[in-house]
Amino acid sequence: MFFHIVLERNMQLHPRHFGRNLRENLVAKLMKDVEGTCSGQHGFVVAITGIENIGKGLIRDGTGFVTFPVKYQCVVFRPFKGEILEAVVTMVNKMGFFAEAGPVQIFVSNHLIPDDMEFQSGDMPNYTTSDGSVKIQKDSEVRLKIIGTRVDATEIFCIGTIKDDFLGVINDPATA
């Protein structure tokens, strides 16, 4: 799920960046350092949407660097247990398959795939129904439900299922 939140960060800036473009340099460094990162508490930072406040700089002894407290608004993505997501399958094996929904990698075990789907090995491993009408393979789009998350300091891992109503393949690249 996406949230619009306010975060704070202390930014260090080298003296060569001082001058009329100080604010622009600080914002550019903030975007470079923060966008695309993950914190276990807030989730993945998708984009910075605005700067609320840049505090007074504090000169670091001995280095000349200046530390500025910056308060900024950003959009974060944080998956939750029970959430329904659409994801793209990245790898299929006999244990299940991995899918990605934006920056989050989700594993779906073969125990959480409907019983009528069998693993087919070969040059393009996949899970196929007995009548061959539905196939899950690399680059297939699936709708899945997150049943568990594990949050580390810099990453979020998820376990999903497609063994529920209205879940499964949305778009199969083989038929497109």
Buried (B, 14 or more C-beta within 10 A) or exposed (E): EEEEEEBEEEBBBEEEBEEEEBEEBBBEBBBEEBBEEBBEEBBBBBEBEEBEEBEEBEEEEEEEBBBBBBBBBBBBBBBEEEBEBEBBBBEBEEEBBBBBBEBBBBBBBBEBBBEEBEBBEEEEBBBBBEEEEBBBBBEBBBBBBBBEBEBEEEBBBBBBBBBBEEBBBEEBEEEE
